[in-house]
Amino acid sequence: MAEQISWTSADGTQTIDLSDEKSGYSVLADGTRGLRSVTYEMATSRYAGLDGTTVDAVRASANEPSLGLIVRAESEAEFRARTRQLIHAMRPQAGEGLLTVRNESGEARTLSCYCVGGLEGDEATNVTMAGSWWRLILKFYAPSPWWQGETRSISFGLGAPVNFFPIFPMTLSPSDIQGMFTVDLSDMDSPTYPQWTVVGPGSSLLLENQTTGRKIQINASLGDGESMLIDTRPGFQTIRRGDGTNLMGSLASDPALWPLIEGVNRVSAQLVGATSASRILGAFRPRYAGI
């Protein structure tokens, strides 16, 4: 494979380039499966007198890709050290690690997953030559099936807009942040949930995805230099001040904090009583079915 493939341990302390032949690793096409797309499940209904079924819902299954790998060494001691490092970095008890694939243009996509098989060992001579090489197939399990692209950032503030991709020109009033940006996520395969940081002074924050009609409205005030963090990701949904104070009770809109969807999103932001120090910052990672 032309891509660079690496594994980062759950605690982030080890990153192993599995495609670096100089370090003794090579990815094999034989045994590599499931990197190009997730698989889908359909909920269906049958009705008396009607042929076939009706599709009620479509959902992506947990992702279970595999990776063919060969590990090489020039001595028994080097072989043991290399395989032990790999086994330690991929132990599932430590939590989800990161499988990252970077293409020739430098674009990276990352899958949070567990390594659940392949490191048990097989001493057959067509699989292993002690102290020299080991051919194996790593098996992964990703509860959330989507590959994540690199982080994209957006910024609203008074004065000239700061051009973070994918910012487009915004109209700003002298004392209120009132801006809009358009982001094209037509290549994305699943909704993605942004994280917002609001820096005061300002009050009565309103974030709206005008494409879907969904709003985040928070009736809280921020002093000069104070901040508020809004995490819309499922399982992590929180609204807090920078000092940790819970602001979920100040949410005046739908408690299901909205995502960016596949296609074109028109997102507007408003913050009353802003100054040149005020900012609304957003960050998100597009989600894809495969690499």
C-alpha positions in Angstrom: 0.0 0.0 0.0 1.2 3.5 -0.8 -0.4 5.0 2.3 1.5 5.5 5.6 -0.2 3.5 8.4 0.5 4.0 12.1 -0.8 3.0 15.5 -0.9 5.3 18.5 -1.3 3.7 21.9 -4.3 4.6 24.1 -2.3 6.9 26.4 -0.7 8.6 23.4 2.9 7.8 24.5 3.8 5.5 21.6 3.3 5.8 17.9 4.4 3.0 15.7 4.7 3.5 12.0 3.5 0.1 10.7 4.6 0.9 7.1 8.2 1.9 8.0 10.4 -0.9 6.5 13.5 0.7 8.1 12.0 0.1 11.5 11.1 -3.5 10.7 7.4 -3.2 9.7 5.6 -3.6 6.4 1.9 -3.6 5.7 0.7 -6.4 3.4 -2.2 -6.3 1.0 -2.9 -10.0 1.9 -5.1 -9.8 5.0 -5.8 -6.1 4.8 -9.6 -5.6 4.7 -12.3 -3.1 5.6 -10.4 0.2 5.3 -12.4 1.6 2.4 -15.9 1.6 3.9 -18.0 0.8 6.9 -20.7 -1.9 6.6 -24.4 -1.0 7.0 -27.4 -2.7 8.6 -31.0 -2.2 7.6 -34.1 -2.4 9.8 -36.9 -3.7 7.6 -40.6 -4.5 7.8 -42.7 -7.0 6.0 -46.4 -6.5 5.1 -49.0 -9.1 4.2 -49.8 -9.1 0.5 -46.8 -7.0 -0.5 -43.6 -8.3 -2.1 -40.3 -7.6 -0.5 -39.7 -5.4 2.5 -39.8 -1.7 3.5 -36.6 -0.2 4.8 -37.3 1.6 8.1 -33.8 2.7 9.0 -30.2 2.4 8.0 -27.3 2.4 10.4 -23.6 1.8 10.2 -22.3 -1.3 12.0 -19.3 -1.2 14.3 -16.2 -1.2 12.2 -14.0 -4.3 12.2 -11.1 -3.7 9.7 -8.0 -5.9 9.6 -4.4 -5.2 8.6 -1.9 -7.6 7.1 1.6 -7.0 8.7 5.1 -8.4 8.6 7.5 -7.7 11.4 11.3 -8.2 10.7 14.4 -8.2 12.8 18.1 -9.0 12.4 18.5 -10.8 15.7 16.5 -12.8 18.3 16.8 -9.9 20.8 15.7 -7.3 18.4 12.8 -9.5 17.3 11.6 -10.0 20.9 11.9 -6.3 21.7 10.0 -5.3 18.5 7.1 -7.7 19.0 6.8 -7.0 22.7 6.6 -3.2 21.9 3.8 -3.9 19.4 1.9 -6.1 21.8 2.2 -3.6 24.7 1.1 -0.6 22.5 -1.9 -2.5 21.2 -3.2 -4.1 24.4 -7.0 -3.4 24.5 -7.2 -3.2 28.3 -5.5 0.3 28.0 -8.4 1.6 25.9 -9.0 2.7 22.4 -5.9 3.5 20.3 -5.7 5.4 17.1 -5.2 3.8 13.7 -4.1 6.5 11.3 -3.8 6.3 7.5 -2.1 9.2 5.7 -2.2 9.3 1.9 0.5 10.5 -0.5 -0.9 14.1 -0.5 -0.5 14.2 3.3 -4.2 13.9 4.2 -4.8 11.8 7.3 -7.8 9.9 8.5 -8.0 8.3 12.0 -10.1 5.5 13.5 -10.4 5.1 17.3 -10.4 1.4 17.9 -9.2 -1.6 19.8 -6.8 -4.2 18.6 -8.7 -7.4 19.4 -6.7 -10.2 17.6 -3.7 -11.2 15.6 -1.0 -10.9 18.1 -1.5 -14.3 19.7 1.3 -15.8 17.6 1.6 -18.8 15.3 4.8 -20.8 15.2 4.1 -22.4 11.8 7.2 -22.0 9.5 5.1 -20.3 6.8 4.1 -17.6 9.3 7.1 -17.2 11.6 10.9 -17.6 11.4 12.1 -17.1 15.0 14.4 -14.1 15.4 13.8 -13.1 11.8 10.3 -12.3 10.7 6.6 -12.8 11.7 3.6 -12.5 9.4 0.3 -11.7 11.1 -3.1 -10.2 10.5 -4.1 -7.5 13.1 -7.9 -7.4 13.8 -9.5 -4.2 15.1 -12.8 -3.3 16.6 -14.2 0.3 16.4 -17.4 0.9 18.4 -17.9 4.2 16.5 -17.3 3.1 12.9 -16.4 6.5 11.3 -12.9 7.6 10.3 -12.2 11.1 11.3 -10.5 13.7 9.1 -8.1 16.4 10.3 -9.5 19.2 12.5 -11.1 22.2 10.8 -11.5 25.5 12.6 -13.8 28.5 12.3 -13.7 31.8 14.1 -16.1 34.7 14.6 -15.0 38.1 16.0 -15.4 41.9 15.6 -13.4 43.6 12.9 -11.9 41.8 9.9 -12.7 38.1 10.0 -9.9 35.6 10.7 -9.6 33.3 7.7 -9.6 29.8 9.1 -10.7 27.1 6.6 -13.6 27.0 5.7 -14.4 30.7 6.6 -16.3 32.9 4.2 -16.9 36.7 4.6 -19.1 37.7 7.5 -21.1 40.8 8.4 -20.2 42.1 11.9 -21.9 44.9 13.9 -19.9 47.3 16.1 -21.0 45.8 19.4 -22.5 42.4 18.6 -20.9 39.5 16.8 -23.4 38.6 14.1 -21.7 36.5 11.5 -22.4 33.6 9.2 -20.2 31.0 7.5 -20.9 28.4 4.9 -19.1 25.1 4.9 -19.3 22.4 2.2 -19.1 18.9 3.7 -20.5 17.2 0.6 -17.7 14.6 0.8 -18.5 13.7 4.4 -20.4 10.4 5.2 -21.8 11.1 8.6 -22.8 14.1 10.7 -20.0 15.6 12.8 -20.4 17.4 16.1 -18.3 20.6 16.7 -16.8 21.8 19.9 -17.2 25.6 20.6 -15.2 28.0 22.7 -16.7 31.4 23.5 -14.4 34.1 24.9 -16.0 37.1 26.6 -17.2 39.7 27.2 -20.6 38.9 25.8 -24.0 37.4 26.6 -27.0 35.7 25.0 -25.1 33.4 22.7 -27.0 32.0 19.7 -25.5 29.4 17.4 -27.8 28.3 14.5 -27.4 25.8 11.8 -29.8 27.5 9.3 -29.6 24.4 7.0 -31.3 22.2 9.6 -33.1 24.9 11.6 -31.4 23.7 14.8 -30.3 26.3 17.4 -28.1 26.5 20.5 -29.2 29.4 22.7 -27.5 30.0 26.0 -28.7 32.7 28.4 -25.5 33.3 30.3 -23.1 36.3 30.5 -19.3 36.2 30.2 -17.0 38.8 31.7 -13.9 40.2 30.0 -11.5 37.2 29.5 -14.0 34.6 30.8 -14.8 31.6 28.5 -17.4 29.0 27.9 -16.9 25.5 26.4 -19.7 23.8 24.4 -19.1 20.2 23.5 -21.8 18.8 21.2 -20.4 15.3 20.7 -22.7 12.4 21.7 -21.6 11.0 25.0 -19.6 14.2 25.8 -22.3 16.8 25.6 -21.5 19.6 28.1 -21.7 23.4 28.5 -19.3 24.7 31.0 -17.5 27.9 32.0 -13.7 27.9 31.8 -13.6 27.4 35.6 -15.7 24.2 35.2 -19.1 25.6 36.3 -22.0 23.7 34.6 -24.1 25.9 32.4 -26.5 23.2 31.0 -29.2 24.9 33.0 -28.7 28.1 31.0 -29.6 26.3 27.7 -32.8 27.8 26.3 -33.0 25.7 23.2 -33.2 22.0 22.2 -31.0 20.1 24.6 -29.8 17.8 21.8 -26.9 20.0 20.6 -26.8 20.1 16.8 -24.3 18.7 14.4 -22.9 19.7 11.0 -24.5 17.4 8.4 -23.4 16.0 5.1 -23.7 18.6 2.4 -23.7 22.4 2.7 -24.2 24.0 6.1 -25.0 27.6 6.7 -24.2 28.4 10.3 -24.8 31.8 12.0 -23.5 33.1 15.4 -24.6 36.0 17.6 -23.0 37.3 20.8 -24.5 40.4 22.4 -22.3 43.0 24.1 -19.0 41.9 22.4 -15.8 43.8 22.2 -12.6 43.4 20.1 -11.5 40.8 22.7 -14.6 38.6 22.2 -14.4 35.4 20.1 -16.5 32.5 19.0 -14.3 29.6 18.0 -15.4 26.3 16.6 -13.5 23.1 15.8 -14.7 19.8 14.2 -13.5 16.7 12.4 -15.3 15.5 9.3 -16.4 11.8 9.5 -15.9 9.4 6.7 -16.8 5.8 5.9 -13.3 4.9 5.0 -9.8 6.1 4.2 
